[in-house]
Each structure stands twice: as structure tokens, then as C-alpha cells.
Amino acid sequence: MKISELNSIMKFIVTSFNKNKVINNFQNFVNVINQLLRNRQQQEVGSHKDKLYESLRNINVDSLPYGQKRILEIFGGDKYIGEKAINAIDSILRDDKFDPVGVTDKITKYFNETNEFFETAQQLVSKLAPFKEVEEILLPKGQAVVQIIFEHASSVESITDLNKWVDQWFKIIRAFGLLTDFRADDAKLIYVQKTSPLVMEIASSFALVLALGKASSMVLDKIEQYLRIKKTIEEVKHLKLKNTKIAKDLEKEAENYKDYSAEEIAKKIIEQINKEKKDDGETSTALKLAIVGIYNFVDKGGKLDYFMPEPESESKEEQSEESKETKELEVVYNRIRKLERDVERMRFLTYDDGKTG
């Protein structure tokens, strides 16, 4: 999935919904349905429904390129557009039981889902804008690619999930950018592969990819203890004790452990990556929040990896320097892969029936 395709389909949704006043027409229809329930203005239902259906039909999904239509289908957005949306509304209205309150609730719920879909598309257009797409992986010297792998509970099933994680990772990259003097605006979102799992590839400076790797490695070191606390919480809950405060105190301890270990990791990363950087408070605060974000990502089963494109022909001196950088990244990310396997085994022991949390 190219970022240009993802961005184009999100813009198509926003433009089409605004042009055809889909949300306004849907809101008016919901209002009239609610009034009908109170036996008011019954004659207006048909006209408002016709306006809504016309606005939905005016969005011609068939005019989209195959790649963009597939994105809509993959993220479940096609059910809020065109004939699929009309059929969904008709299905609610033609409920055999015709429970007025039930119909009203279902119509309102479907409207809220449609509105959330539209608002998420708007947010994604804004959040994807800072990333620059490259057609081929021909990166400047000193850059590498970090791969963000959304597995298990971090998996992306809808554009709402995608919006949440893009926002989270933009904040993480911005925080590490403060540390490494690499502007988040200079990051290049190379590719989003919507398979199972979804993989997002972001080109950035060598220093930033290395810093992310070191932070992730330290998080994986700490997360074993965090998972042990969560395992104890589950065991206490299964005992069904009258004193529920024990489990609540342990849950608080788990969050406290995450918080102070994130602060500890932030200090270590600042010392290791840029010892001379004067910390004005903004860097350490932003970095701590970013590490909590990585903590949450890893805890949900997400993974980090990297690759470096083949270097162009260089002098032996340049090749030697590049080799040192590559070796350092290789050591850090090989350790991450091993720790991820260890944490995965621990996670299956932590949750009942091997479920992730």
C-alpha cells in the first residue's frame, strides 16, 4: 500500500462527504427519526431519507483506482459509502420486529460510526501530511529504515486504529528527533503494507533509528517484570477475593513501574545518544512519554525492526564508516529480536489461554 494511495483515498472521503453534505443529511435524518418516535413531523421522514440516499449515491466508489478501493475494503470503510451504506440503513428500517426504540438506537449508532469514519479520515489527511513519500529507497547517506510491525493487540483493523498508531508514532519520532536533532518533518513514510500483520516503514536518520532501537531494547528488558506483575494480577482476580483492593493496588503498581522505568530509560538514552545535549526539560519529558508509547506498543505485541538500503559506490574510507554504523544497528536489533521472542513466551504464560492483553 503506497502512502500516496492511502492519502488519496482519505482525501477522497473527506472531499466527497463535504461536497455531498453526507454528515449533515444523516444528522437531519436521525433527528427526524427521533421526532417520529415522539410522534412529531412524520411527513418529513421520506424527504430527509431521500436526501441522505442521494448524497451517499453521489459518492462514486467505482471511479476509484483498484488500489484505493482495496484500502477502503481492507479498513472496512466501504460500508459507509454508496449502496452498501444505503442497504445497511434499509436493513435497520425494515426490521421485522420494528421496535421503534431499537430502530432509533441502531440508526443513531450507524450514524455515529459513519461520523467517526469521516472524522478519522480528516485526521489521517492531516497526520500523513508531514511524512514525505519516496518512490524508491534511495536514501541519503546516514539514513536507515525502521520497520514498525503491528501484531497481536497492536494490530490495525480499521482506519481508527491506523489513525491512533500514526499519531502515536509521529509523537515518538518527534521526541527522538529532539534528542538527535533530526526533524520529524524530514522523516519519510516509505510504505504501509496492509497484510497480517500491518508493517509501516519510516526512513529516518541513522542516529534516530539507533536511538529507537536502544530504547526498545531497554523496554524489552524491563517489560518482563511488568508482565510478571500483570500475571500476578490475573492470579489474584481468579481467587475472587472479597478484598478487591489487592488487585487494584497491583494494577497501580504495574502502571507505576512502567512510569518510573520509562523515566529511567529516558535518562539512559539521553546519556548514550547525545551526552553533550543540554536538557531543557522538554527533551526528557517528551522522551519519557515516547518511551511509554513504545512500552504500550511492545506490551500489545508490536515489534520493531530495521533495514539499511544497499549503499552506493563509495570510497574505502566511507565504506568502512558505513560498515561501523551498520554493525552497531545490527547488534542492537539482533538483541531486540531475541528479547521479543523471550517476551512472546512470557506473554503466553501471563494471560489465560495464551491471549495477549
Secondary structure, DSSP 8 states (H G I E B T S, - for coil): --HHHHHHHHHHHHHHHHHTTHHHHHHHHHHHHHHHHTT--GGGHHHHHHHHHHHHHTS-GGGS-HHHHHHHHHTTGGGGSHHHHHHHHHHHHT-SS--HHHHHHHHHHHHHHHHHHHHHHHHHHHHHTTS---SS----TTEEEEEEEE-GGG---SHHHHHHHHHHHHHHHHHHHHHHT--GGG-EEEEEEESSSEEEEEEEEHHHHHHHHHHHHHHHHHHHHHHHHHHHHHHHHHTT-S-THHHHHHHHHHHHHHHHHHHHHHHHHHHHH-TT----SHHHHHHHHHHHHHHHHHHTT-EEEEE-----S--HHHHHHHHHHHHHHHHHHHHHHHHHHHHHHHHHHHSGGG---
